[in-house]
Structures are given as C-alpha cells and as structure tokens.
Amino acid sequence: MNTHLTRRAVLARAVVAFGATAFGSLSPRPAAAHKTHVIEITRFKFAPAKLKASPGDTITWINRDIAPHTATAMDNSWDSGTVRRGESKSVQITEGFIDGYFCRFHPMMNTQLEIVPHD
C-alpha cells in the first residue's frame, strides 16, 4: 500500500470534516414549526387578550359564552364567521395579516394580536 496516498486520503477526509464543522452553521435552518393558538371567548371577552403569533400559525377561537360571537379584523380583511356556543372557528395568519380584531355582534369586544416573525 502506498503510504503517501494513505496520508493524502487521511488529510482529504480531515479537510472535509473540518469544512462540514466550520461551515455547517451556514446551511439553511429548518423551517419553524407553525403553531395553533387557542383563544376562548367567555363573559364577552377574548382570553387571552394578548397573543403573539407568526405568519403560518393558526388561531382557533372557542366560544364558551352564551351568545354567538365573531373574530373580525378591524378592516374586515378576515373574519372567523359566526362562532356559536360550544363551537370553534379557525383562521390562519398570513403575511400582512391585520392584527386588531373585534366581535361584529358586540363591538366593545376588541383586542390586538402581536404578529412576530418566526424564530
């Protein structure tokens, strides 16, 4: 066996291993997992009142109240539709999602989401 070629092969492997270690952090990060956030509607309030969510996440409203409600964007760009007692409705957050919302039936019920980029 040629010792010179063996040393060259070992050196080549070491260079490849070093490169993979040194430059591995430059490879793209895996896509962040999208989350589902649950907001309960109870006593004519959205709970939690404040929520951080990211594009691609889903928000599900569950109505635990006696009256029907909606989750409707302040500019009407999205709407959960009517959520009757015991029902749930979901909306997926997209880029440019309007973060303020209210109930069409009870406009005093309003709140704000905080839309943040995925980590």
N, C-alpha and C positions, 0 to 999 in steps of 0.2 A: 504494500500500500504506500502511496506517495505521501510523505509527511507534510510536504509543502501544500498539497491540495487539501489535506485534512485541516491544517491550520487556517487556510483560506475559507473553508466551509464553516469552521467554528466562528471565525471573525465575521463572516457574512450573516450568520444567524444572530450573533450578538448585536450587530448593527440593526437588523430588522427588529429584534426585541426592544432595543433602545428606542428606535423610532416609534414603535407602537405605543410604548410607555410615554415618551415625551410628547408625542403629538396626538395621543388618544383624546385629550381634552378638547381638540379642535373638531372632533366629529360632532355631527348634529345631536342635540339632546332628544330623547324620545318625547313624543307629543304628550302634553299634560293630560291627565285623565279628566274628563268632564264630570261635573258633579250634579246631583239633583238636590235642590234646596226645597224644604217644605215650610210653607207659611200657613199657619192656622188662622182662620177667621173666627173670632169669638168675641162676644159682647161688643159687636160693632167696631172691632179693631183688628188690624193685621198684626200677627205676632210670629216672629219678631218684627218689630217696627223698622229696624235697620238690618240690612243684609248686604254682604259683599259677594258678588258673583262675577263670573267671567264669560265672555262670548263662548258659546258652545254648551254652557251649563243650562240646566232646565230648572224652572221654578214651578212648583206644584202648590196650588192653593187648596186647602181642605176647609170646607165650611162646617164649622161646629156650632153655628149660630142658628137662631130660629127663623131668620129671614134669608131670602136669596141675596147674593152679592155678585159683584164682578171685580176683576182687577183690570183696569183700563188705563192705558197710557194717557198722560196729561194732554198730549196732542192727538189722541185717538189712533196712533200708528199701530197699536197692538191691543188686543182685548182677549181676556180669558173666556168670554162668553158667560152666561149666567151659571153661577155655581149654587145649586140648591142645597138645602140642609143635608148633610151626610155625603155630599158629592165632592169630587175633586176635579180640577182642571189644571192643565199644564201649558206653559209657554217656554220655548227655547230662546235664550238670549243670542242675538246676532250682533255683528258689528253695527255701530250706530244706534243701538237699542236705546230708546228713551227711558230714563231711569225713574222718573216720577210717575206715580200712578194713584188711582182713586177708585172708588166704587160708584158706578153710574147711578145706582139706586139711592146711595147715601153719600153724597159728595163730601160730607165732612170727614169721611173715612179716606184719608190720603196719606201717603208715605213716599219714601225715596229709597231706591236701591243704590248701592255703590258699585259701579261697573269697573272692574280692575282687570288688567291683563293677566293671563296665566303665568305662574312662576316658571 
